[in-house]
Amino acid sequence: MKIITTPDTRLREKSEKVRQIDDEILGIIAKMREISVDWEKDHPYELSAAMAAPQIGVNKRIIIVRDDMEDKKNADFTALINPEVIKAEGKIKKDYEGCLSVPTIYGMVPRPTKARIKAKLEDGSEVRIKATGELARILLHEIDHLDGILFIDHIKGVKDAFYEMDAKGNLVPVDYDTKIANNKKLWGEE
């Protein structure tokens, strides 16, 4: 298993609900954690904040979210199984998003600042999360993956919303017309 990237069509499929949390599901979660941490070794300026199972080619409704977004050395992730958005509300705020499956491209994406999520933990217990700010954004981004939606879909056609990272780790604007609009690989049209 490895991280799949656009234009892989599996990223555009709706994921199946997990019926039973068994050894197979726990193995997928363990692999997601391992792959997330391994990815960071080659990306010194970036943090693997979260991942959805479709990003490793597994169309199951599973996401993992890093427990500590401030400490790259803390590689603990919480798995959420069958996460569901109960409510997304609050002010719509634009902020930067990147994605392991959309390499080198970042976007200024509008999302609600609050989200209520229902999911199951690895032990099968149900959890309800009231998320705000960055955590709400991350959860909404990952749950989008489970429905075949990428962050770029939220900003398609917005010419000043796309960025890429330079060699020093700074995000710089990308010319939409030359690098984004007709990039068949990015949009999965290849």
PLY file of the C-alpha trace (Angstrom):
ply
format ascii 1.0
element vertex 190
property float x
property float y
property float z
element edge 189
property int vertex1
property int vertex2
end_header
0.00 0.00 0.00
1.13 3.49 -0.79
-0.37 6.95 -1.18
-2.25 7.22 -4.45
-2.43 10.56 -6.25
-4.47 12.25 -8.93
-5.52 11.16 -11.53
-6.12 7.75 -9.84
-9.87 7.14 -10.24
-10.13 5.45 -6.83
-9.87 8.93 -5.29
-13.19 9.79 -6.95
-15.17 6.78 -5.68
-17.60 6.86 -2.77
-16.29 4.69 0.05
-18.11 1.78 1.61
-19.29 1.81 5.20
-17.30 -0.39 7.58
-19.66 -3.13 8.80
-17.39 -4.74 11.37
-14.20 -3.58 13.07
-12.05 -6.66 12.66
-8.36 -7.46 12.15
-8.54 -6.38 8.50
-9.86 -2.91 9.45
-7.35 -2.55 12.28
-4.59 -3.53 9.85
-5.71 -0.84 7.39
-5.63 1.75 10.18
-2.13 0.66 11.26
-0.93 0.91 7.64
-2.44 4.39 7.29
-0.53 5.55 10.38
2.71 4.06 9.09
2.35 5.57 5.61
1.49 9.02 7.05
4.63 9.10 9.17
6.81 7.73 6.34
5.52 10.44 3.98
6.81 13.15 6.33
10.40 11.92 6.02
10.51 13.25 2.45
8.57 16.46 3.24
10.52 18.47 5.83
8.22 21.53 5.71
4.96 19.61 5.86
2.93 17.71 8.44
0.71 14.73 7.70
-2.27 16.00 9.68
-4.71 13.34 8.56
-5.45 10.70 5.96
-8.48 8.92 4.53
-8.39 5.25 3.54
-9.10 6.01 -0.16
-5.71 7.75 -0.25
-4.06 4.34 0.02
-6.49 2.77 -2.44
-8.89 1.35 0.16
-12.43 2.59 -0.35
-13.60 2.14 3.24
-15.02 4.92 5.42
-11.97 5.32 7.67
-9.91 8.40 8.48
-7.03 9.05 10.84
-6.34 12.43 12.45
-3.12 13.43 14.15
-3.51 13.97 17.90
-1.02 16.86 18.11
-0.82 19.21 15.13
1.97 21.26 16.74
4.49 18.49 17.35
5.74 16.58 14.31
7.60 14.21 16.64
4.29 13.05 18.13
3.08 10.53 15.56
-0.10 9.50 17.38
-3.27 9.43 15.30
-6.89 8.80 16.25
-8.84 6.63 13.84
-12.45 7.50 13.08
-14.56 4.80 11.46
-17.67 5.69 9.46
-17.33 9.39 10.30
-20.40 11.40 9.48
-20.94 15.15 9.39
-23.96 15.86 11.57
-23.71 19.60 11.09
-21.26 22.04 9.52
-21.85 25.63 10.55
-20.29 28.89 11.56
-18.60 31.52 9.49
-17.12 30.37 6.18
-13.38 30.95 6.35
-10.76 30.54 3.63
-7.51 28.89 4.63
-4.71 26.87 3.07
-5.20 23.17 2.45
-2.92 20.60 0.96
-3.38 16.91 0.35
-1.12 13.88 0.22
-3.02 12.78 -2.90
-2.66 16.12 -4.71
1.11 16.55 -4.61
2.71 19.99 -4.82
-0.60 21.90 -5.08
-2.20 23.83 -2.22
-5.37 25.85 -2.17
-7.13 28.61 -0.28
-10.32 26.69 0.46
-13.53 28.06 2.01
-15.02 25.87 4.77
-17.29 26.31 7.78
-15.45 27.02 11.04
-17.47 24.50 13.06
-18.41 20.87 12.51
-20.17 18.21 14.51
-19.02 14.71 13.64
-20.24 11.27 14.69
-17.98 8.24 14.29
-16.76 5.02 15.87
-13.37 4.52 17.45
-11.22 1.43 16.95
-12.76 -0.22 20.01
-16.23 0.17 18.49
-17.41 2.88 20.85
-19.28 5.82 19.35
-17.83 9.31 19.66
-19.31 12.71 18.91
-16.91 15.53 18.17
-17.60 19.26 18.28
-14.74 20.62 16.22
-13.80 24.22 15.54
-11.14 25.98 13.48
-8.36 23.84 12.06
-9.76 20.56 13.40
-13.15 21.23 11.78
-11.37 21.97 8.48
-9.29 18.79 8.67
-12.28 16.58 9.49
-14.38 18.06 6.67
-11.45 17.63 4.22
-10.99 13.97 5.16
-14.69 13.12 5.14
-14.87 14.69 1.66
-12.33 12.05 0.57
-14.79 9.34 1.61
-17.27 10.76 -0.89
-14.74 11.11 -3.73
-14.29 14.87 -3.27
-10.87 16.56 -3.27
-10.11 20.01 -1.85
-9.41 21.30 -5.35
-13.06 20.68 -6.26
-14.07 23.45 -3.84
-11.92 26.02 -5.67
-12.09 24.90 -9.30
-12.20 28.02 -11.45
-10.99 30.34 -8.66
-7.87 31.72 -10.31
-6.18 33.18 -7.20
-6.81 30.19 -4.91
-3.97 27.85 -5.97
-0.43 27.71 -4.57
2.67 25.54 -4.61
5.51 25.20 -2.12
8.92 26.61 -3.00
12.26 25.10 -1.93
12.19 27.03 1.36
8.73 25.81 2.37
6.87 28.99 1.42
3.57 28.86 -0.44
3.64 30.92 -3.62
0.76 31.64 -6.03
0.41 29.47 -9.12
-0.68 30.78 -12.51
-4.12 29.18 -12.84
-4.31 29.34 -16.61
-0.95 27.65 -17.28
-0.64 25.18 -14.37
-4.14 24.39 -13.13
-7.02 24.95 -15.58
-5.98 22.41 -18.23
-4.00 20.06 -16.01
-5.78 16.81 -16.90
-3.76 14.82 -14.36
-4.78 17.15 -11.52
-8.49 16.91 -12.37
-8.39 13.15 -12.97
-9.21 13.46 -16.65
-6.15 11.59 -17.88
0 1
1 2
2 3
3 4
4 5
5 6
6 7
7 8
8 9
9 10
10 11
11 12
12 13
13 14
14 15
15 16
16 17
17 18
18 19
19 20
20 21
21 22
22 23
23 24
24 25
25 26
26 27
27 28
28 29
29 30
30 31
31 32
32 33
33 34
34 35
35 36
36 37
37 38
38 39
39 40
40 41
41 42
42 43
43 44
44 45
45 46
46 47
47 48
48 49
49 50
50 51
51 52
52 53
53 54
54 55
55 56
56 57
57 58
58 59
59 60
60 61
61 62
62 63
63 64
64 65
65 66
66 67
67 68
68 69
69 70
70 71
71 72
72 73
73 74
74 75
75 76
76 77
77 78
78 79
79 80
80 81
81 82
82 83
83 84
84 85
85 86
86 87
87 88
88 89
89 90
90 91
91 92
92 93
93 94
94 95
95 96
96 97
97 98
98 99
99 100
100 101
101 102
102 103
103 104
104 105
105 106
106 107
107 108
108 109
109 110
110 111
111 112
112 113
113 114
114 115
115 116
116 117
117 118
118 119
119 120
120 121
121 122
122 123
123 124
124 125
125 126
126 127
127 128
128 129
129 130
130 131
131 132
132 133
133 134
134 135
135 136
136 137
137 138
138 139
139 140
140 141
141 142
142 143
143 144
144 145
145 146
146 147
147 148
148 149
149 150
150 151
151 152
152 153
153 154
154 155
155 156
156 157
157 158
158 159
159 160
160 161
161 162
162 163
163 164
164 165
165 166
166 167
167 168
168 169
169 170
170 171
171 172
172 173
173 174
174 175
175 176
176 177
177 178
178 179
179 180
180 181
181 182
182 183
183 184
184 185
185 186
186 187
187 188
188 189
